[in-house]
């Protein structure tokens, strides 16, 4: 999924900030618990205040990912 996500990151540059969490890094454990992280891959749509607007779990098609991003950009 990484190539698809990186492609969307380039496409939405300047409109969406993509951040990546290393689930194997123990320094992220508290943040993972706060998010309710349980499965890889998981994607979170988060507003400017850090509020999780939507959580996507598992394989997400590029079309579904793009549709979700567009929904929250409107």
C-alpha distances in whole Angstrom, upper triangle without the diagonal:
4,6,5,6,9,10,11,12,14,15,16,18,21,21,18,17,14,15,13,15,15,16,18,20,23,24,21,23,25,22,20,23,24,21,21,18,18,14,11,9,11,11,15,17,20,23,25,27,24,24,21,21,19,16,13,12,10,8,8,9,9,13,13,11,13,16,16,16,19,21,21,22,25
4,5,5,6,8,10,10,12,14,15,16,19,19,16,16,12,13,11,13,13,15,17,18,22,22,20,22,24,21,20,23,24,21,22,18,19,16,12,10,12,12,15,17,19,22,24,26,23,24,21,22,19,17,15,15,13,11,11,12,11,15,15,13,14,18,17,16,19,22,21,22,25
4,6,5,6,9,10,11,12,14,15,19,19,17,16,13,15,14,16,17,19,20,22,25,26,23,26,28,25,23,27,27,24,25,22,22,19,16,13,15,15,18,19,21,24,25,28,25,26,24,24,22,20,17,17,15,13,13,12,10,14,15,13,14,18,18,17,19,22,22,22,25
4,5,5,6,9,10,10,12,14,18,17,15,15,13,15,14,17,18,19,22,23,27,27,24,26,28,25,23,26,26,23,24,21,22,19,15,13,14,13,16,16,19,22,24,26,24,24,22,21,19,18,15,15,14,11,10,9,7,10,12,10,10,14,14,14,16,18,19,19,22
4,5,5,6,9,10,10,12,15,15,12,12,9,11,11,14,15,17,19,21,24,24,21,23,25,21,20,23,23,20,21,18,20,17,14,11,12,10,13,13,16,18,20,23,20,21,19,18,16,15,13,14,13,11,10,10,8,11,12,9,10,13,13,12,15,17,17,17,20
4,5,5,6,9,10,10,14,14,12,11,9,11,11,14,16,18,20,21,24,24,22,24,26,23,22,25,25,22,24,21,22,20,17,14,15,13,15,16,18,20,21,24,22,23,21,21,19,18,17,18,17,15,14,13,11,14,15,12,12,16,16,14,16,19,19,18,22
4,5,5,6,9,10,14,14,12,13,11,14,14,18,19,21,24,25,28,28,25,28,29,26,25,28,28,25,26,24,25,22,19,16,17,15,17,17,19,21,22,25,24,25,23,22,20,20,18,19,18,16,14,13,10,12,14,11,11,15,15,13,15,18,18,17,21
4,5,5,6,8,12,11,9,11,9,12,14,17,19,21,24,25,28,27,24,27,28,24,23,27,26,22,24,22,24,21,19,16,16,13,14,14,16,18,19,22,21,21,19,19,17,17,15,17,17,15,12,12,8,10,12,9,8,11,12,10,11,15,15,14,17
4,5,5,6,9,9,7,8,6,10,11,15,17,20,22,23,26,25,22,25,26,22,22,25,24,21,24,21,23,21,19,16,16,13,14,13,15,16,17,20,19,20,19,18,17,17,16,18,18,17,15,15,12,14,15,11,10,14,14,11,13,16,15,14,17
4,6,5,9,10,10,10,10,13,14,18,20,23,25,25,29,27,25,28,29,26,25,29,28,25,27,25,27,25,22,19,19,17,18,17,18,19,19,23,22,23,22,22,21,21,20,22,22,20,18,17,13,15,17,14,12,16,16,13,15,18,17,16,19
4,6,9,9,9,11,11,15,17,20,23,25,28,28,31,30,27,30,31,27,27,30,29,26,28,26,28,26,23,20,20,17,18,16,18,19,20,23,22,23,22,21,20,21,19,22,22,20,17,16,12,13,15,12,10,13,14,11,12,15,15,13,16
4,6,5,6,8,9,13,15,19,22,24,27,27,30,28,26,28,29,25,25,28,26,23,26,24,27,25,23,20,19,15,15,13,15,15,16,19,19,20,19,18,18,19,18,21,21,20,17,16,13,14,15,12,9,12,12,9,10,13,12,10,13
4,5,6,7,9,12,15,19,21,24,27,26,29,27,25,28,28,25,25,28,27,24,27,25,28,26,24,21,20,17,17,15,16,16,16,19,19,21,20,20,20,21,20,23,24,22,20,19,16,17,18,15,13,16,16,12,13,16,15,13,16
4,6,7,10,13,17,20,23,26,28,28,30,28,26,29,29,25,26,29,27,25,28,27,29,28,26,24,22,19,18,16,15,15,14,17,18,20,20,19,20,22,22,25,26,25,22,22,19,20,20,17,15,17,17,13,14,16,15,12,15
4,7,10,13,17,20,23,25,28,28,30,28,25,28,28,24,25,27,25,23,26,25,28,27,25,22,21,17,16,13,13,12,12,15,16,17,17,16,17,19,19,22,24,23,20,20,17,18,18,15,13,14,14,10,10,13,11,8,11
4,6,10,13,16,19,22,25,24,27,25,22,25,24,21,21,24,22,19,22,21,24,23,21,19,17,13,12,10,10,10,10,14,13,15,14,14,14,16,16,19,21,20,17,18,15,16,16,12,11,13,12,8,10,12,10,8,12
4,6,10,13,17,19,22,21,23,21,19,22,22,18,19,22,20,18,21,19,22,22,20,18,16,13,11,10,10,10,10,13,12,14,14,14,15,16,16,19,20,20,18,19,17,19,18,14,14,16,14,11,13,15,13,12,16
4,7,10,13,16,19,18,21,19,17,19,20,16,17,20,19,16,19,17,20,19,16,14,13,10,10,9,10,12,12,15,13,15,14,15,14,14,14,16,17,17,16,17,15,17,16,13,13,16,14,11,14,16,14,14,18
4,7,10,13,15,15,17,15,13,16,16,13,14,17,16,14,17,15,18,17,15,13,12,10,10,10,10,13,13,15,12,14,13,15,15,14,15,16,17,18,17,19,17,20,19,15,16,19,16,14,18,19,17,17,21
4,7,9,12,12,14,13,11,14,15,12,12,16,15,13,16,13,15,14,12,11,10,9,10,12,13,15,16,17,14,16,15,17,16,14,14,15,16,16,16,18,18,20,19,16,18,20,18,16,20,21,19,20,23
4,6,9,8,11,10,7,10,12,9,9,12,13,11,13,10,13,12,11,11,10,10,11,13,13,17,17,18,14,16,15,17,16,14,15,14,15,17,17,20,20,23,21,18,20,22,20,19,22,23,21,22,26
4,5,5,9,9,7,10,12,11,10,13,15,13,15,11,13,12,11,11,12,13,14,17,17,20,21,21,18,20,18,21,20,17,17,16,16,18,19,22,22,25,23,20,23,25,23,22,26,27,25,26,29
4,6,8,9,7,8,11,10,8,11,13,12,12,9,10,10,8,10,10,12,14,17,18,21,22,22,19,20,18,20,19,16,16,14,15,17,18,22,22,25,23,21,24,26,23,23,27,27,25,27,30
4,6,9,8,9,12,12,10,13,16,15,15,12,12,12,11,13,14,16,18,21,21,25,26,25,22,23,21,24,23,20,19,18,17,19,21,24,25,28,27,24,27,29,27,26,30,31,29,30,34
4,5,6,7,11,11,10,13,15,15,16,13,14,15,14,15,16,17,18,21,21,24,24,24,21,22,21,24,23,21,21,20,20,22,24,27,27,30,28,26,28,30,28,27,31,31,29,31,34
4,5,5,9,10,10,11,14,15,15,13,14,16,16,17,17,19,20,23,22,25,25,24,21,23,22,25,24,22,23,21,22,24,26,29,30,33,31,28,31,33,30,29,33,33,31,32,36
4,6,7,8,10,12,13,14,16,14,16,18,17,19,18,19,19,22,20,23,23,22,19,21,20,24,24,22,23,22,23,26,27,30,30,33,31,28,30,32,29,28,32,32,29,31,34
4,6,5,6,9,10,11,12,11,13,15,14,15,14,15,15,18,17,20,20,19,16,18,17,20,20,18,19,18,20,22,23,26,27,29,27,24,27,29,25,25,28,28,26,27,31
4,5,5,6,9,10,10,9,11,13,14,16,15,16,16,19,18,21,22,21,17,18,17,21,20,18,19,18,20,23,24,27,28,31,28,26,28,30,27,26,30,30,27,29,32
4,5,5,6,9,10,10,13,15,17,18,16,17,16,19,17,20,20,18,15,16,16,19,20,18,20,19,21,24,25,29,29,32,29,26,29,30,27,26,30,29,26,28,31
4,5,5,6,9,9,12,14,15,16,13,14,13,15,14,16,17,15,12,13,12,16,16,15,17,17,19,22,22,26,26,28,26,23,25,26,23,22,26,25,23,25,28
4,5,5,6,5,8,10,12,13,11,12,12,15,14,17,19,17,14,14,13,16,15,13,15,14,16,19,20,23,24,26,24,21,24,25,22,22,26,25,23,25,28
4,5,5,6,9,12,14,15,13,14,14,17,16,19,20,18,15,15,13,17,16,14,16,15,18,21,22,26,27,29,26,24,27,27,24,24,28,27,24,27,30
4,6,8,11,14,16,16,14,14,12,15,13,16,17,15,11,11,10,14,14,13,16,16,19,22,22,26,27,28,25,23,25,26,22,22,26,24,22,24,27
4,5,9,11,13,13,10,10,9,11,11,14,16,14,11,10,8,11,11,9,12,12,15,18,19,22,23,24,21,19,22,22,19,19,22,21,19,22,24
4,6,9,12,13,10,12,11,14,14,17,19,18,14,13,11,13,12,10,12,11,14,18,18,22,24,25,22,20,23,23,20,21,24,23,21,24,26
4,6,8,9,7,10,10,13,14,18,20,19,15,15,12,15,13,10,11,9,12,15,16,20,21,23,20,18,22,23,19,20,24,23,21,24,27
4,7,9,8,11,13,16,17,21,23,23,19,18,15,17,15,11,12,9,11,14,16,20,22,24,21,20,23,24,21,22,26,25,24,26,29
4,6,6,10,12,16,18,22,24,24,20,20,16,18,15,11,10,7,7,11,13,17,19,21,19,17,21,22,19,21,24,24,23,26,28
3,5,9,12,15,18,21,24,24,21,20,17,19,16,12,10,7,6,9,11,15,17,19,17,16,19,21,19,19,23,23,23,25,28
4,7,10,13,16,20,22,23,20,19,16,17,14,11,8,6,5,7,9,12,14,17,15,13,16,18,16,17,20,21,20,22,25
4,7,10,13,16,19,20,16,16,12,13,11,7,6,5,6,9,9,13,14,16,14,12,15,16,14,15,18,18,17,20,23
4,7,10,13,16,17,14,13,10,11,8,6,5,6,8,10,9,12,13,15,12,9,12,14,11,11,15,15,14,16,19
4,6,10,13,13,10,10,6,7,6,5,6,9,12,13,12,15,15,16,13,11,13,14,11,10,14,14,12,14,17
4,7,10,12,9,8,6,5,5,6,8,12,14,15,13,15,15,16,13,10,12,12,9,8,11,11,8,11,13
4,7,8,6,5,4,5,7,9,11,15,17,19,17,19,18,19,17,14,15,15,12,11,13,13,9,11,14
4,5,5,5,7,7,10,12,15,18,21,22,20,22,21,21,19,16,16,16,13,12,13,13,9,10,13
4,6,7,10,10,13,16,18,21,24,25,23,25,23,24,22,19,19,19,16,14,16,15,12,12,14
4,6,9,11,14,16,19,22,25,27,25,27,26,26,24,21,22,22,19,17,19,18,14,15,17
4,6,9,12,13,16,19,22,24,22,25,24,25,22,19,20,21,17,16,18,18,14,15,18
4,6,9,11,15,17,21,23,21,24,23,24,21,19,20,20,16,15,18,16,13,15,17
4,6,7,11,13,17,19,18,20,20,21,18,16,17,17,13,13,16,14,12,14,17
4,7,10,14,17,19,17,19,19,19,16,14,15,14,11,11,13,11,9,12,14
4,7,10,13,15,13,16,16,16,13,11,13,13,9,10,13,11,9,13,15
4,6,10,12,11,14,15,16,13,11,14,14,10,12,15,14,13,16,18
4,7,9,7,11,12,13,10,9,12,12,9,11,15,14,14,16,19
4,7,8,11,14,15,12,11,15,15,13,15,18,17,17,20,22
4,6,10,13,14,12,12,15,16,15,16,20,19,20,22,25
4,7,10,12,10,10,13,15,14,16,18,19,20,22,24
4,6,8,6,6,10,11,10,12,15,15,16,18,21
4,5,5,6,9,10,11,12,14,15,17,18,20
4,5,5,6,8,10,10,12,14,16,16,18
4,5,5,6,9,10,10,12,15,15,17
4,5,5,6,9,10,10,13,14,16
4,5,5,6,9,10,11,12,15
4,5,5,6,9,10,10,13
4,6,5,6,9,10,11
4,5,5,7,9,10
4,5,5,6,9
4,5,5,6
4,6,6
4,5
4
